[in-house]
């Protein structure tokens, strides 16, 4: 069998149309794969992280020839292990697409062996580097044509829960916080779930945006430029801020109850909670933060949440929303009684009905 070299556009088209008897194989090291990878790819590392470091060091400090000899032996052994693990269950019709960093030696070695077995093999020209360049070039335009409906509301007003309820009801949703694995505030890190790399976030975001239908509304939360440590593309951010928005309201007591549920992992660990709160010292003053930590250690979580909302989150949010959403004050209001499922379901029904009515009224007679 021959080896076909295809560019990024061809590869993405092939991935989209390929059936069950196909696979995308990333021949880079596990660390490179974890940082980001082509959608759907599985990792068959030609060199593991330690081996890649060792060969790279030898290449720079000893000689390229000696490094290639060592690398060739390591790659051969690793490819053999992959074949022993995977080959027994693969039919002759199996069609792999292979890539490495630039589509060179690591993917070339694996592709050669697979083609010699008799498989129809494709290699991504330029490797992951070419894929990454493609994502960077198209991401700024990936939201073009989308009809955003933006959920604006103070911290704890149930925007994320409402977004998920809308998705369950069949609406199109862009969950930026879900993609970023972060709730978007100083306390927003998820327990035991690290944020993806910026590159991985952008790939996931590109996938999400390109999967959305342009002729149907897309619900999204209002976000700042950063979601945790991850940056939103400027074009996407501006598009969201120009879009129709809805003012989501919830009584303060219900907001406090919702936040206690969502951040139970912090309220049960006052030491960790105070570590997060100390990042607010410069902004709110040492005395205020110390008082908040005392409330956390003494178990007065409701009082702490109320003060955080009153003194920190609400003022910041209102300044940001007034600056970035000119229509917020006149936006249609949707009041949620609580964060409970039945109230979210009712709010979702009201919102979907209102959006459908607005769209119908805007159509030409």
C-alpha positions as CSV (number, residue, x, y, z in Angstrom):
1,X,0.0,0.0,0.0
2,X,1.1,3.6,-0.7
3,X,1.3,6.5,1.7
4,X,-0.8,9.5,0.8
5,X,0.2,12.9,2.2
6,X,-2.7,15.3,2.6
7,X,-3.0,18.9,3.8
8,X,-5.0,20.2,6.8
9,X,-8.1,21.0,4.9
10,X,-8.1,17.6,3.3
11,X,-7.4,15.9,6.6
12,X,-10.3,17.7,8.4
13,X,-12.6,16.8,5.6
14,X,-11.4,13.2,5.8
15,X,-11.9,13.1,9.6
16,X,-15.4,14.4,9.2
17,X,-16.5,11.8,6.6
18,X,-14.4,8.8,7.8
19,X,-16.2,5.9,9.1
20,X,-15.7,3.4,12.0
21,X,-12.8,1.7,10.1
22,X,-10.6,4.7,10.4
23,X,-8.4,6.4,13.1
24,X,-6.4,9.5,13.7
25,X,-3.0,8.6,15.3
26,X,-0.8,11.2,17.0
27,X,2.7,9.9,17.1
28,X,4.0,12.7,19.4
29,X,5.0,12.2,23.0
30,X,2.2,12.0,25.7
31,X,3.0,15.5,26.9
32,X,2.7,17.0,23.5
33,X,-0.6,15.1,23.0
34,X,-2.0,16.3,26.3
35,X,-1.2,20.0,25.4
36,X,-3.5,19.7,22.4
37,X,-4.2,17.4,19.5
38,X,-6.2,16.9,16.3
39,X,-9.9,16.1,17.1
40,X,-10.5,12.4,17.7
41,X,-6.8,11.5,17.7
42,X,-5.4,8.7,19.8
43,X,-1.8,8.8,21.1
44,X,0.7,6.2,19.8
45,X,3.9,7.9,20.9
46,X,7.0,7.1,18.8
47,X,9.0,8.4,21.8
48,X,7.7,8.9,25.3
49,X,8.4,12.1,27.2
50,X,11.6,10.9,28.8
51,X,12.9,9.4,25.6
52,X,12.1,12.5,23.6
53,X,14.0,14.6,26.1
54,X,17.0,12.2,26.1
55,X,17.3,12.1,22.3
56,X,16.8,15.8,22.0
57,X,19.6,16.5,24.5
58,X,21.9,14.1,22.7
59,X,21.1,15.8,19.4
60,X,22.1,19.2,20.8
61,X,25.1,18.2,23.0
62,X,26.7,15.2,21.3
63,X,25.8,14.7,17.6
64,X,22.7,14.5,15.4
65,X,24.0,11.1,14.0
66,X,24.2,9.5,17.4
67,X,20.9,10.9,18.4
68,X,19.2,9.5,15.3
69,X,20.7,6.1,16.0
70,X,19.4,6.1,19.5
71,X,16.0,7.5,18.4
72,X,15.6,4.9,15.7
73,X,16.0,2.1,18.1
74,X,13.6,3.6,20.6
75,X,11.0,4.4,17.9
76,X,11.2,0.8,16.5
77,X,10.6,-0.7,19.9
78,X,7.7,1.6,20.6
79,X,6.1,1.0,17.2
80,X,6.4,-2.7,17.8
81,X,4.6,-2.4,21.2
82,X,1.8,-0.4,19.5
83,X,1.4,-3.0,16.8
84,X,1.3,-5.9,19.3
85,X,-1.3,-4.0,21.4
86,X,-3.6,-2.8,18.5
87,X,-3.1,-5.0,15.4
88,X,-5.0,-8.2,16.5
89,X,-8.4,-6.4,16.4
90,X,-7.8,-4.4,13.2
91,X,-9.2,-5.6,9.8
92,X,-7.5,-5.0,6.4
93,X,-10.0,-2.2,5.7
94,X,-8.7,0.0,8.6
95,X,-7.5,3.4,7.4
96,X,-5.2,5.4,9.7
97,X,-4.3,9.1,9.4
98,X,-0.9,9.7,11.1
99,X,0.8,12.9,12.2
100,X,3.5,14.1,14.5
101,X,4.9,17.6,15.2
102,X,5.7,18.6,11.5
103,X,4.8,15.4,9.7
104,X,8.4,14.2,9.6
105,X,10.3,11.3,11.0
106,X,8.1,10.2,13.9
107,X,4.9,9.9,11.8
108,X,6.9,8.8,8.8
109,X,8.3,5.8,10.6
110,X,4.9,4.7,11.8
111,X,3.2,5.3,8.5
112,X,5.9,3.3,6.7
113,X,5.4,0.3,8.9
114,X,1.6,0.5,8.7
115,X,1.7,0.8,4.9
116,X,4.0,-2.2,4.6
117,X,1.5,-4.3,6.6
118,X,-1.0,-3.4,3.9
119,X,-3.1,-0.6,5.4
120,X,-4.2,2.5,3.4
121,X,-2.2,5.2,5.2
122,X,-2.5,9.0,5.2
123,X,0.0,11.4,6.7
124,X,-0.9,15.0,7.7
125,X,1.5,17.3,5.8
126,X,3.1,19.7,8.3
127,X,1.8,17.7,11.2
128,X,0.3,19.3,14.3
129,X,2.1,22.5,13.6
130,X,0.1,22.9,10.4
131,X,-3.2,22.1,12.2
132,X,-2.4,24.7,14.9
133,X,-1.7,27.3,12.3
134,X,-5.1,26.5,10.7
135,X,-6.9,26.9,14.0
136,X,-5.2,30.2,14.7
137,X,-6.1,31.5,11.2
138,X,-9.8,30.5,11.3
139,X,-10.8,30.9,14.9
140,X,-11.3,34.6,14.7
141,X,-14.0,34.1,12.0
142,X,-15.5,30.9,13.5
143,X,-18.4,32.8,15.2
144,X,-19.4,34.7,12.1
145,X,-23.1,34.4,11.4
146,X,-24.0,33.0,14.8
147,X,-27.1,34.5,16.4
148,X,-26.2,34.8,20.1
149,X,-28.7,35.2,22.9
150,X,-26.6,36.3,25.9
151,X,-27.5,35.5,29.4
152,X,-26.4,38.5,31.6
153,X,-26.8,38.4,35.4
154,X,-24.9,38.8,38.6
155,X,-22.8,36.1,40.1
156,X,-25.0,33.3,41.5
157,X,-28.1,34.2,39.5
158,X,-28.3,30.8,37.8
159,X,-26.9,31.6,34.4
160,X,-24.9,28.4,34.0
161,X,-27.7,26.2,35.3
162,X,-30.1,27.9,32.9
163,X,-27.7,27.4,30.1
164,X,-27.5,23.7,30.8
165,X,-31.3,23.5,31.1
166,X,-31.7,25.2,27.7
167,X,-29.3,22.6,26.2
168,X,-31.3,19.8,27.7
169,X,-34.4,21.3,26.1
170,X,-32.8,21.0,22.7
171,X,-31.5,24.6,22.3
172,X,-28.1,25.4,20.9
173,X,-25.7,26.4,23.6
174,X,-22.1,27.6,23.7
175,X,-20.8,26.7,27.2
176,X,-17.6,28.7,27.5
177,X,-17.1,27.9,31.2
178,X,-17.6,24.2,30.4
179,X,-14.9,24.3,27.7
180,X,-12.6,26.2,30.0
181,X,-13.2,23.9,33.0
182,X,-13.7,27.0,35.2
183,X,-16.6,29.0,36.6
184,X,-15.0,32.3,35.6
185,X,-14.3,34.0,39.0
186,X,-11.4,34.1,41.5
187,X,-13.1,31.1,43.3
188,X,-14.1,29.4,40.0
189,X,-11.5,26.7,39.7
190,X,-13.2,23.3,39.6
191,X,-12.2,20.7,42.2
192,X,-9.6,18.2,40.8
193,X,-10.2,19.4,37.3
194,X,-7.4,21.4,35.8
195,X,-8.0,23.9,33.0
196,X,-6.9,22.8,29.5
197,X,-4.0,24.6,27.9
198,X,-4.8,27.7,25.8
199,X,-4.1,25.7,22.6
200,X,-6.5,22.9,23.7
201,X,-9.1,25.4,24.7
202,X,-8.9,27.0,21.3
203,X,-9.3,23.7,19.5
204,X,-12.3,22.8,21.6
205,X,-13.8,26.2,21.1
206,X,-13.2,25.9,17.3
207,X,-15.0,22.5,17.3
208,X,-17.9,23.9,19.3
209,X,-18.3,27.0,17.1
210,X,-18.1,25.2,13.8
211,X,-20.7,22.6,14.9
212,X,-23.4,25.3,15.6
213,X,-26.2,26.1,13.1
214,X,-26.1,29.6,11.8
215,X,-29.9,29.9,11.3
216,X,-30.9,29.1,14.9
217,X,-30.2,31.1,18.1
218,X,-27.2,30.2,20.3
219,X,-27.4,30.8,24.0
220,X,-24.2,31.9,25.8
221,X,-23.3,33.5,29.1
222,X,-21.7,36.9,29.3
223,X,-18.1,36.4,30.1
224,X,-15.0,38.6,30.7
225,X,-11.9,38.4,28.5
226,X,-10.5,35.7,30.7
227,X,-12.2,32.5,31.9
228,X,-9.8,31.5,34.7
229,X,-6.4,31.6,33.0
230,X,-7.8,31.2,29.4
231,X,-8.3,34.0,26.9
232,X,-11.4,34.3,24.7
233,X,-10.7,35.3,21.1
234,X,-11.3,39.0,20.7
235,X,-13.6,38.6,17.7
236,X,-15.8,36.1,19.6
237,X,-15.9,38.4,22.7
238,X,-16.9,41.4,20.6
239,X,-19.6,39.4,18.7
240,X,-21.1,38.3,22.0
241,X,-21.1,41.8,23.4
242,X,-22.9,43.1,20.3
243,X,-25.6,40.5,20.5
244,X,-29.1,40.5,22.1
245,X,-28.9,40.1,25.9
246,X,-31.3,39.0,28.6
247,X,-31.1,40.2,32.2
248,X,-31.3,37.2,34.5
249,X,-32.4,38.1,38.0
250,X,-32.6,36.0,41.2
251,X,-33.4,37.0,44.8
252,X,-30.3,37.4,46.9
253,X,-31.3,34.6,49.3
254,X,-31.6,32.2,46.4
255,X,-28.3,33.3,44.9
256,X,-26.6,32.6,48.3
257,X,-28.2,29.1,48.4
258,X,-27.1,28.4,44.8
259,X,-23.5,29.5,45.4
260,X,-23.3,27.4,48.6
261,X,-24.3,24.3,46.5
262,X,-21.9,25.1,43.6
263,X,-19.0,25.9,45.9
264,X,-19.6,23.3,48.6
265,X,-16.1,22.0,48.0
266,X,-14.7,25.3,49.2
267,X,-17.0,25.9,52.1
268,X,-16.1,22.5,53.5
269,X,-12.4,23.4,53.2
270,X,-11.8,26.8,54.9
271,X,-8.1,26.7,54.5
272,X,-8.3,26.3,50.7
273,X,-11.1,28.9,50.6
274,X,-8.9,31.4,52.4
275,X,-6.0,30.7,50.0
276,X,-8.3,31.8,47.2
277,X,-9.6,34.8,49.1
278,X,-6.1,36.1,49.8
279,X,-5.8,36.9,46.1
280,X,-8.3,39.7,46.8
281,X,-6.1,41.5,49.4
282,X,-4.8,44.1,47.1
283,X,-8.3,44.8,45.7
284,X,-10.4,44.7,48.9
285,X,-7.8,45.3,51.6
286,X,-6.2,43.0,54.1
287,X,-8.7,43.8,56.9
288,X,-11.7,42.9,54.8
289,X,-10.2,39.6,53.5
290,X,-9.1,38.7,57.1
291,X,-12.7,39.2,58.2
292,X,-13.9,36.9,55.3
293,X,-11.4,34.3,56.4
294,X,-12.7,34.4,59.9
295,X,-16.2,33.8,58.7
296,X,-15.0,30.9,56.6
297,X,-13.2,29.2,59.6
298,X,-16.1,29.8,61.9
299,X,-18.6,28.3,59.5
300,X,-20.6,31.4,58.8
301,X,-20.7,30.7,55.0
302,X,-24.0,32.4,54.3
303,X,-22.7,35.7,55.8
304,X,-19.5,35.3,53.9
305,X,-21.3,34.7,50.6
306,X,-23.6,37.7,51.2
307,X,-20.6,40.0,51.8
308,X,-18.7,38.7,48.8
309,X,-21.7,39.4,46.6
310,X,-22.3,42.9,48.1
311,X,-18.7,44.1,48.4
312,X,-16.9,42.3,45.6
313,X,-18.8,40.4,42.9
314,X,-21.9,42.6,42.3
315,X,-20.0,45.9,42.0
316,X,-17.4,44.4,39.6
317,X,-20.1,42.7,37.5
318,X,-22.2,45.8,37.2
319,X,-19.3,47.9,36.1
320,X,-18.3,45.3,33.6
321,X,-21.8,44.8,32.2
322,X,-22.5,48.5,31.9
323,X,-19.3,49.0,30.0
324,X,-19.6,46.1,27.7
325,X,-23.4,45.6,27.1
326,X,-24.9,49.0,26.2
327,X,-28.4,47.4,26.1
328,X,-28.3,45.7,29.5
329,X,-30.5,48.2,31.3
330,X,-33.2,48.0,28.7
331,X,-32.8,44.2,28.1
332,X,-35.8,41.9,28.8
333,X,-35.7,40.6,32.4
334,X,-36.2,37.0,33.4
335,X,-36.6,36.4,37.1
336,X,-35.7,33.0,38.5
337,X,-37.1,32.1,41.9
338,X,-34.3,29.7,42.8
339,X,-31.7,27.5,41.3
340,X,-33.8,24.4,41.7
341,X,-34.5,22.3,38.6
342,X,-38.3,23.1,38.3
343,X,-37.6,26.8,38.4
344,X,-34.8,26.5,35.8
345,X,-37.1,24.4,33.6
346,X,-39.9,27.1,33.8
347,X,-37.4,29.9,33.1
348,X,-36.0,28.0,30.1
349,X,-39.6,27.6,28.7
350,X,-40.2,31.3,29.1
351,X,-37.0,32.2,27.5
352,X,-37.3,29.9,24.5
353,X,-40.9,31.1,24.0
354,X,-39.8,34.8,24.1
355,X,-36.9,34.3,21.7
356,X,-39.1,32.4,19.3
357,X,-41.7,35.2,19.4
358,X,-39.1,37.9,18.9
359,X,-37.7,36.0,15.9
360,X,-41.1,35.6,14.4
361,X,-41.9,39.3,14.8
362,X,-38.6,40.2,13.1
363,X,-39.4,38.2,10.0
364,X,-40.7,40.2,7.0
365,X,-44.4,40.0,6.4
